[in-house]
Amino acid sequence: MIPSKMDTPERPFRVQLQAAPYGKKKAGNFYSTPNSPEMAKPMIAVGHGNWRSNKKSMNSSVPNAGAKGSSGRIIRIVNGHDHSVQCRVLLNLRTTQPFEEVLDDLGQVLKMGGAKRMFTLGGQEVRSFSQLRNEYAEVDTFYLNNSSRRSRTPSGGPTMTGSNMYLYDEYDPPPRKPALSARNPTRQRVLSEPDLRHSSMGNHDSSIDYDVTEVGSGKEPARVVIKGNKKVFFPPMHQKIFDPTPPDKRMQLSWVYGYRGFDSKKNLWVLPSGEIMYYVAAVAVLYDKDEESQRHYTGHTEDIVCMDLHPSREMVASGQKAGRNRKTQAHVRIWSPETLLTLYVFGMGEFSVEVSAVAFSQLNGGSYALAVDGGRERILSVWQWQWGHLLGKVATLQDELSGAQFHPLDDNLVITYGKSHLAFWTRRKDGFFERTDLIKPPSPTNIVCLQFEPDGDVVTADSDGFITIYSIDSEGSYFVRLEFEAHARGIGSLVMLSEGTLLSGGEKDRRLVAWDSMQNYKKIAETKLLESAGGIRTIYPQRPGRNDGNVYIGTIKNNILEGSLQRRFNQLVFGHHKLLVGLATHPDEEMFATAGQDKCIALWRRNGLIWSTQTQMECVSICFHPDGGVLAAGTGDGHLLVINSENGNPISRFRVCGSSLNCVAFSPIGDIIAIGSQNGSVYLFRVSRDGFSYKKYNKIKGNYPLACMDWSVDSNYLQTVTTEFDLIYWDVKTMTCGKSPTAMKDVKWFTQTCTLGYSMAGIWNNRFYPMRNTISTSHRSSNHDMLIVGDTDGHLRLFRYPCISPRAEYNEVKGQSNTLTTARFFSLDQSVVTVGGSDASLMLWDLVEE
């Protein structure tokens, strides 16, 4: 807020700059009228950041801007009809715009209806930029007149805009407590039209750089700067008191849905407790299928890439990818599955990209652990992990390395395998390695998994479906003892059971086959999984050491199955396996629905799946009807799917447009559904029969792709955020978009999923965390007291609502490395569910008291 003339003494001016389009006339008023109390002193446009941090650099630029012969000059312009209205501007003297048009712009800014003439204090008329640059170089005050005849009595004006002109403040910034007008102490400052424009327009880069001005008492607008583009959000007349303290609740992981099989191998184990262990994103999951319960190891700071179970089955080694800072470096953690406590950490600073493989030695009781760096050189290292000692390392120089393992009969022999690669590495006492290649370039063979016979012979499987057995001769050299085609195409997993039976799983043909290693790998039995289950990624015995034939299978479609060759396989864990964005929570119950690009829509309860249904189209958005009986899902090709939420049966399907339907939302009473598309338009449909009947209502044309949408409480308005982070308002009654932010500041919103707004300003440049990434999702709680926020780095933060200042504190967790595409509260605000985008991770977080 600008101090009034009664409140603020004259002081040396402080300068703050803002570029504005030069020579472009704006419709409407730039500033409040000169008769208003706020115009006792000229308005300012606040620049990027806090003025105190920029004071030194700004003041140092002023003498240069006003120097003779420079391209710009700081001058004071005064309204010739009202000398109390004046301001300082930085004028570009080398602009190609005619001098008369510049005068016209200045007149528009000074509320004169366009200036015709400029005069000095002595009455001399200024007719060109040349005169300003030379003849009147020492004059800093000029008067504007809109009369075509010469006037010897100049009068004055307010503030200015233009990309060749910059706005200046004649005074120091106001104190932290805003000054109030003497006539009306509650009256708010009216901002300039350029400020209004920035809240609904912009052109942004995908790598976002943020800046937010300090918000004081809640009376002044909040300004967010995204890559140099200013957004201004105006406070409502009645704003809830801002509380900067963190919420009284924190997030505790309750359930992890799905399984990560689409891009990883050897990621399923069974613990002595009978729990199934696997990992999703940055969480290791221990699932008890009998009790329908989960435990979680959350010690990792980034996504888990590899894991191995100690020979004693009492410890686990897991390796993660590298993050952005030292605290999130790639490393290996040794932890206890019984207590979920971290026992050892090694490799900090040794791995550049990620730990792509980890394994325990076998013969010495697991005293050694190997790790492979996912960087360019694919460095293999061997560690005595109890002490964190590096015993030796070597660069394998393999572009595509699938894995590495210790030989079960020799702790100093490591085998690495991958594309055109199968090598044996013997570690000497001095730490150096001797290499023996069995497969090397230009061989096209791609080894994807490896097992050992009881006598130590090596069994490999490749991407062409062949199984090969390597034996060692009397001289210590390896040779191919047997090779046969086991599957039509690639093999996903090999498991050697204790009695000598080899199980192989087809990644493409979905076949599970048993082979008798004692009878030259004669086929014993086989079965085939359903197409909906997906190809086989991992096989693990249900009861290791027993020969009952029951196994768990992890698939490339992120499912876990249980069964055997003698009986059918049942689905134990279900998950999406492609990009997952669509998420909606039930309006009354603790249920939620998801829609993914795997053409699957699913309804979930707290600890598992209720139903799933396959569609013919990739889905990108979903919402519940307010009655909860119907789901509406938007597809990537412009169709709207209507699903019965009771059983997953389709109700109807119709084409909306030819673009992706990025967001869908029912009005508060459910009589209209609004659909935001990639083409920037909003499509409206009348809804009847509790969401079972739809009729096209109208279309409001827009220009920028839409990402999220909210209805107003009275169903008269919509607010949307574009993919370029522009906040746009829509009038449903008049079928228009681009409503003025000042006119919309007091509108009450039924939901708040849009990531921009006055009540959201504090999440963009919070002083307690670095903003190297973008806010990707947000949601306000039903009680309007909490705000959940996710970003592109996987952080999930819980704020109090409203969050209007960068001083706002929060509670934070991190469950993954990838973008959190959507986060939503349950209806009673007791839990939050999140989806992870590209890795299709799906997690439920309970809100518990601190």
N, C-alpha and C positions, 0 to 999 in steps of 0.2 A: 504494500500500500504506500502511496505517496503522501508524505507529510503535508498538511495544509499550511497556508502562509502564516496562520496564527501560531502553529506548533513549531515551526522550523526556522531558526535564524539563518541568515545568509552565511554560507561557508564556501571555501574553495571547492570547485566542482570535482567530482570523481567520475571517471569515464568508464562506461561499459558499452561494448560494441555488439551490434547484431546486424548481420547482412540482411538486406531485404531487396525484393525485386525492384529495379530502378525503372522509372518511366511507365510502370503499369498501373493504370487507374483501377481502384477497387470500388466495387459497388457497396453502398452503405456507408456508415460513419466509421472513421478511423478511431476517433476518441470520443469521450463524453463531451457534452456541450460546454462552451466556455462559461456558462452561468452556473454550472454545478460546482459544489465546494471542492471537488477533487481537482478542478482545473485552476485553482488558485496558483498552483505551480505546474510546470509542464509535466506531462506523463513521461514515463521511462519505459524502455523495453529491456528486460533483464537479460544479460548475456549468459554464457555457459559457465556453470560452476558458481561457487561462493565468491562474492566480490572481494573479500579480504585476501583470498589466495591469489587473486589476479591483480590486486591494486598496483603492485610494483611494475609488472610488465605493461599494464595499461597506461600508467602515468608516464612511463618512459617513452611511449609512442606518441604522446601528444605534441611535443615540440617539433618532431619530424613532420607530423601531419600538417602543422601550420606553417612550416618553413617556406620561405619564398622560393618559387621555382619548382616546388614539389608537385606531384600529380593530385594531391588532395589538400584541402584547407578546412580547418575548423572555423565555422562562422556562427554567429548568433542571428537568427531570423526572428523578426518581430511583426506581429499582426498590425497593419497600419490603422485598423479601425478599433483595436483594443490592445493597448500597449501591455496589459497585464498578461497577455497570452504570447509566450515566446519560448524558444528552445535553442539548443546548440546542435549543429549537424556537422558531419564530415562530408564535404562536397568533393566529388571527383571532377577535377577541372579538365580532364582529358577524355571525357565521355564523348561518344559520337552523336549523342542526342542533341537536337537543337536547343539553344538557350531558352527559347520561348516555351518549349515543352517542359523544361525543367522548372521554369517559373510557374507553369500551370500545375505541375505536381506539388510544388511547394504551397501553392494556394489551396489545393485540395486538402493538404495536410493541416494547414492553418485554419480550416473551416471557412475559407473565404469564397468558395465556389470557383476557384481558379484565379491565380494572380496574373496581372498583366505587366506590372512594372516593379522594378527594384530600385531602392534609393539608399544613399548613405545618410548618416545623421545630419550632414550638412545640406542635404537636399539634392546632391548630384545623382543623376540617374545612371544606373549600371545597365549596359546594353549587350555585354558579351562576356564569355569566359576569359577572353584576353584581358579585359579590364580588371576582372577579379584577380587574375594572376599577376598583373604588372602595375597598373595605375592605382588600384586600391589594395595592394598587397598588405599594407599596414593597417587596413580597416577590418575590424572583426564584427561589427554590428550593421545589419542591413534591414531595411523596412520594406514590406511588400504591400502593394496596393492593387486592388482589382478594378480600378477605374482606368478607362482608356485615355482620359485627359491627364495632363501633368498635374501632380499635387505637390505642393511644397510642405505639406504637413503630413509626414509619414505616420503610420500607425502599425501594428504588429502581429504574431501568430504562434501556434503550439508545436507539434512534433512532426517528424518527417520519416518517410520510408523510401527505399530504393536500393538496388544492388550496387549502385555507385555512390550511395549516401548511407550513413550509419547514424543510429539513434544515440544520443548522448543524454546523460543525466546531469543536471546542473547542480545537484546536491549530493552529499554523502548518502549511501543507502540508509533506509530507515532503521531505527533500533529494533531489537528482537521483538519487543511488544509494539505492534503497529500503532501509529498515531491515528486518532479518530477525528472526524470532522466535528467542529464545535456545534454546528447546527443539527447534525444527525449522527450521533456517535455510533450507531449500528450500521450506517450506510457503507456498502462495500465499494471498493475501487472498480471502475469500469475499465476493462482492458481494451487495447487497440484491436482493430480489425485484423492486422497481420497476426496477432497472437491467436485470435479465433481461428484463423485460417490454418494454422499449424496443427490444430488438434484433429483435423480431418483430412489432411493432405500430406503427402510426403513421398520421397523416393529413397529407399534405404538399401544398404549393402547387407549381404547375408552375415557378415561378421560384424556384430553390433558393438558399438562403443556408446556407453551411457553416461549421462550426467543429469543430476536432479538438483534443483535449487532447494535450499533449506525451507521447510514449512514451519511457520511459527505457531501462531494461535489458531490456525485453521481458517482465518478470514481471507488470506491472500491465496491466489491460484497456485497450484503446483505445476512445475515445469519439468518435463522430462526431455532430455536431448539424446536422440538416438542417431549416432553417426553424423552429428552436426545438424540434424533436423529437429527443431524444437516442437514439443507437444505441450499445450497448455490445458490444464484441467481445472475447472472452476468449482469452488466449494458450494454445496447446497446451503440454503438459508438456515436449515436446522441440521447441524452435523453432530453426530455422537462424539463425545469427548475422546480424544486420542490418548491411548495408553501405550507408551513405548516399551513397557516391560514384556518379557516373554510370556506366553500362555501358561496357565497352571497345569496343562497337560503335555505329555510327551508321547511320541509315537513308538510303539513296540510291535515288532513283526509278529503277526499271528498265523498267517498261512501263505504259502507259496504255491501257486497253481502251475501245472505243466511241468515240463522237463526239457532240458536243452540237448536235443539230439540232431538238430538240423545242421550244425556246423562243428560238432565235436565227437570224438570217439573215446572208447574206454572210460566211460563216465557213469558206471552203475555198479554198486557193490552191496553186499549184505553183511551187516555187523553181527557180532555174537548175540546181541540182544534181539536179533530178528528184524531190526529196522533196516529199511532200504535207504542207502545213502547215494545222493547225486547232487549236482549243483545246477543252479539257475542264476545267471547274472553274477553278483558278488556274494551270493549266499549259498552255503552248503546246507542241504536239506536232509534231515534224518526223519523218515516217515515210517510210522507204525501203522500198518494197514489194519491190524486187528483192533486197535484202540481208536483208529481214525484220528490220530494226533500227529503233530509235527514238532520237532525241535530244530533249531537253526544255529549254525555257527556263522557269526557275522563279523569276524575279525578282519576280513579283507577290506581294503579301501577302493579296489577296482574289481572288474569282472574276473572271476576264476576261469582260467584257461585249461588247466590240467590238474589231475589229482591221482593219488595212489594210496592204497591201504597197506600198512606195515604188515610184515609176515606174522606178527603176533596178533594182528587185528585189533590192537588196542591204541593205535596211533594212526594219524592220517597226515599225509603231506599234500599241500595244495599250493599251486603257483598262480600268480595273478599277472595281469597286464600292467603296463606302466601308465601312470596318470600324468597330470600337468605339473606337479611339484615334488619336492623331496619326500614329503610324507606319503606320497602315493607311488613311489618307485616300484618297479617290478621286483618281486622277491618270492621266497618260499616260506610257508608257515607250517610248523609241525604242531598239531593240536590233538587234544583228547576227545574222542567222540562220546565218552562217558560224561565228562564234566564240562565239555565245550570250552575249555580253557586253552589258551595258547601256551605251548611248552617251549618252543624254540622258533627263532626267525633267523634265516641266513640269506645271503645273496644281495643285501641292500647295496645298490650302486654297481653291481656286477652285470646286471641285465639291462639292455638298452630299450627293448620294445615290450617283451613279454617273456614269461617262462612257458615255452611251448610244450615241454614234456618234463615229467618228473617221475622218478621210480626209486624204490628201495632195493638194496642188495638182499640176497636170499640166504646165502651160505653162512654168513657171520651174524645172522639174526637181525639183519636190517640196520647195521651200524653205519653203512654208507648210503648216501642218496645222490643220484645224478640229476642234473637239470640241463636243459637245452635253452639257450637264448634265442628268441625269435627274430633277432636282428639279421643284418645282411650276411654275416659270416657264420651264423648258426653255431655258436661256440658251445661245445659240450664240456661240462665241468662236473667233477666228482668231489663230494663234500663228506667230511666226518661231522655230521650235522649236530651231534650233541655239544660240540665245542665250537661250531661255526668255522672249522678249519677247511680251507680249500686244498684238496690233495693233488689236484691237477686239472688242467683244462687244455682244450685243443679246438681249433677252428675246423669244422667239417666242410665249410664252403659249399653247402648244398642249398639250392634255391628252395626246394620243396621237401622238407623233412617231416615225415609223418609221425615218427616217434623214436624212442630209445628205451632199451631195457638192459639190466644186468643179466648175464648168463646165470642160471640157477646153480651151476656147479663151480663157478669161478667168479669171485667178487671183483677181480681185476680185469674181467672181460666184459666190455660193453658192446652192444649191437645197436647200430642205427640203421634206419630204413626210410625209404621215401621214393620219390620219382627218380628213376634211373639210378637207384642207390640202395645198396645193401653192403654194409661195411662192419668189420670186426675190429675193435680197438682194445689193445692190450696195454694196460697202464703199468709202467715200470715203477721201481721204488723211488726213482728221482722225480716222478711226477710226469714224465713224458709218455706219449702214447705211440705205439706201433700200429700201423693201419694195414688191414688186409681187405681188399675189395672183392666181393663176390659178384656184384652187379655195379656197373659204372657206365657213364655216358659213352657212346650214344644209344645204349640199350633203351628201348621204349617201355620196359617193364616198370610198373609203378606198384611198389610194395605198400600195402595199406594196413596190414596187421600181422602180428607175429606171436607164435606160441612155441612151447618146448615139449618134446617127448620125455618120458621119465628117465631115459638114459642120456638126455642132453642134446639129442638131435634137434635141429631148428626147423620149425614148420612155418612157412610164410604163405600169405594169400595176396593176390594182386587184383588190380582193377579190371582185368580181363576175365576174372572168374576162375583162375587156376590156383591150385594148391601145390606147393613145392616143398619137398623134404630134403634138407641138407644134412649129410653125415660127415664124419671126420675119419680120415684114413690113418694108417699106422704112423705116418710121418707128420701128422698134425695138420694136414691140409683138408679143406672142406670140398665136397663134391656133391652133385645133385644125385640123390638116391632114387627119387621118385617125383614125377610131376603128372598131374591129371587135372582135367577140367571138372570143376565141382558145381559151378553155377553158370547160367547163360551169360551173365554180365558181372559187374563188380561184386566183390565180397566185402561185407561190412564188418564182420567180427569172427574171431576164432576163439574157442574155449576148449582146453584139454581137461577132461574130467579125470578123477582119480583112478578109475579102472581102465583108463587108456582109450576112452571114447572121445573122438574129436567132434565138436559141434561147429558147424559153419552156417553163417547167416548171409543171405543174399541181399545186397542193398538195392538192387533193381528188380530182381525176380521175386522177392519177399519169401523165399523158401528157407526153411530151417531143416538142415540135413545132419544126420548122425553117421559118423564113419568109424570103423573098427581099425585102430592103428595096429593091433596085433595080427590082423589078417590082411596086411598090405592095403589098408584103407578101403576095405569093402564097405559099400553103403549098407547101413542097417535099416534106417527109416527116414522119412521126410514128411513135412507138412508145409502148408502155404498159408501165410497170413492174408487177411482181407485187405483189399486195396485201400480202404479207409484208414487202416492202421498205419500204413507206410512201410517202407523198406527197413530192414534190420540194421541197427547201428551198433548195439551192444548186447551181449549175452552174459548172464551170470547165474550160477546155480542158486536155487532158493535155499538149499541147505548144503553149504560147501562141505565136502568130505563124504557126503552120502550119495548113493547111486540110485536115487529114486527117479531121476530124469526130469524133475520139475525145475523150471528155469524162469527167470525174469528176462524180458526183452525190452530194450529201449529202441525206439524207432526214429526215423528221420522226420516224422511228422510230430515229434515231441509228445509221444504217448509211451506209457509203460504198460506192458502186458504181462500176465502170468498164465502159465499153463505148461504143457509138455507135448511130446510127440504123440502120446497116446490119447490126449484129450484136447479139447478146443481151448484156444487162448481167450482170456477175458481182459477187458480193459480195466486197468488199475488206476492209472493217472492219465488225464486228458489235458492237452494244451494246444493252443494255436501254434502254427509253425511258419507263418509269414507275417509281414508288417501288421502290427496291431495298433489301431488308433481309436476305433469306436468303443466307447464305454458309457454306460448309463446306470445309475442306481435306482432301485425301485422307490416310488414316492412314499410308501408306507412301511414296507418290510425290509429286513436285512437280506436283500438279494440284489444282484446286479447282472447286467447283460453286456456281452462283448460282441463286436463284429469286426472281422479281420479280412485282409486281402487273401486269405486262404479259402475264401468263399464259405466261411462258416460263421454262424450266429449261435451263441451259447448263452444259457442262463445258469447262474451259479448261486449257491448258498455259501455260508461261511466256510465250510470245510470240504467243498467239492462241487461236482457238476450235477445239475438237475436235468438238463437236456441240452442237446446240440443238434443243429440241423444244417445240412449242406444246401447252399444256394448255387445258382448258376453264374453268379456275378461276384466280383470282389467288392467287399463292403468297406466303407471308410467312415461312417458315422451311424449313430443309433440314439434313440431316445424312447422313454416310456410315455404313454398317454397318462394324464393326471389320475385316471382311475386305476392304472396299473395293469389293465387286462390286455393291452395291445402294445407291441413294439413297432416302431417305424425305423427302418434302416436305409441310409442313402448309399448308393453304389458308385463305383468309379466311372461308370459309363452313363450316369444320369438317370437311373431308375430309382424309384422308391418302393421298398419292399415292406409290406405290412404283415406282421407275424403275431399269432396268438401266443401271449406270454404264458398261458397255462400249460401248453403242450408243445409249442414250437411249430405248430402247423401253419402253413402259409394261408393268409386271408386274401391278399390281392397284390398285384404288381402293376405299376404303370410308369410310363416314361415321362420325366419332367423336362429334361433338356438333354443336350449332347455333351455336357460337361460333368465333371465329378461333383457330387453333392457332399460338400465338405462338412456341413453342419445342418442339423435338423432340430426343431424345437416346437413343441406344442404350446399354445397359449395357456395361461393359468387355468382357464375353465375348460380347455380342451376342444373348443369349437373351431379353431384354426390351427393349421400346422404351417410353420415358416421353414423354408428350405433355402439355405445359402449355398451357392454354387461356385465353381472355379471360374466361371465367366464373370463373376462379380454381381450377378443379379440375385434378387430374393424372389422366390416363387411362393405364393400363398394358395392354400387349399382349404375349402370348407370341410369340416369334419362333423359327422353325425353318428348316431348309434354307438356311442361310447368308443369311438375310434375305429369302427368297422366299416364306415362308408366315407368316401372322399370325392370331392368335386372341385375342379380347378376354379380358383377364385380370381386371382390376378397376378401380375408380375410387376416388380419394381426394378427398373434397370439400374445397374451399377457398372463400375469400370474395373475394380480390382478384386482379385480372388479373395474369398471370405474364409476365415479359419474358425471362428466361434461366434456364438449368437446368444442374446438374452432378450426375453420379453419384459415389458413393463408390467407393473401390477394391474393396471387398468386395461391391458391388451391393446393400447393405442399406439405403442411405439416399440421399435426394436433397436438394439445396439449391437454392432458387429465390430470385430477386429479383422483387418485384412492380413494376408500373409506378409505384407510389408509394414505391419504394425501401425496402421492408421485406424483410429476410432471413428466410426461412421454411425450416424443416427438415421433412423427410417421412420417415417410417419405412415402408419398402416391405413389411417382413415383417408388421407389425401393422396396416398400412393406416391410419395416423394421421398428422396433420400437427401442427405446433406443438411439436416436440421442444425441450426446454430447451437454450439455447445453451451452458450449462456442461457438459451431458452430451455435446454434440456437438463440443466444442473440440478433441478429440484425433482426430477422424475424418479420415482421409486421403482427399482428393478426386482422382478419376481425371483430371478436367479442372478448370480454374478460369476459367469465363466469367462467373460472377456478379461484379458490380461491388462487392459489399460483403463484408466479412469482416475478421478480424484482420490477415491478411497483405496486405490492400488499403487499410488505413486511411490510409496516407501519400499516396494519390492525391487525397484529397478536399479537403484544405486545405493543399496544399503551399505553403510560404512563398515559393517562387521564381516562382510565377505567380498572377495574380488569379483568384479563383473567381467569375466572373460567369456561368458556364454549368455545365451538368450533365455529369458523366461518363456517357457513353452506351454505351460498350463497353469490354471488357477481355478479355485472354486471357493465360494463363501458357504459357511455352515448354515444350517436351517435356522439357528437362533441368532444369526447375524453377529456372532461374537468371535469367530475364528476364520482364518483364511489359510487354505493349503496352496502351496506354490511349488511347481516343479520346473527344472531347467534342463538345458541341453547337455549338462554334464552329469545328470543322474541324481542331483541333490533334491531332496524333498524337505521343505521347510514349512513350519507351522507358525503363523503370526496371529496376533490379535487383529480383529477387524473393528473399525477401519485401520488401514495401514497407510498413513499419509506422509510419513517422514522417513528419511534414510536413517534416522536414529532408532527405528523400530527394532527390537530384539526378537528372537525367534528360537525355536527348537528345531534341530536338524538331524536327519538320518540320510544314509546313502546306501541304496540296495543294488545299484548297478552303475555302469559306465556310460551307457547310451542315453539318448534323450528320453525323458519322461514325457510321453505324448499326452497323457490325460490322467488327471487325479480327481476323485470325487468323494465327497462325504456321503455316508449313509444317512437315511432320513432322520435318525435320532442323534446324529453327530457323535456316535460312539466309536466309529471306525472310519478309515479312509482306504479306498482301493485305488491302485495305480497300475497303469499299463506302460510297457517299456518300449514300444515302437518296433524297431528292426529286429530285436531278439525275442519279441513276443512274450516277454516276461510279464507276469500278472501276480501282484502281491496285495495282501490285506494287512493293514496296520491298525491295531487297536490304540485308542487314545486313553492313556492311563494317567492317574494323578502323579504329579512330580513327587 
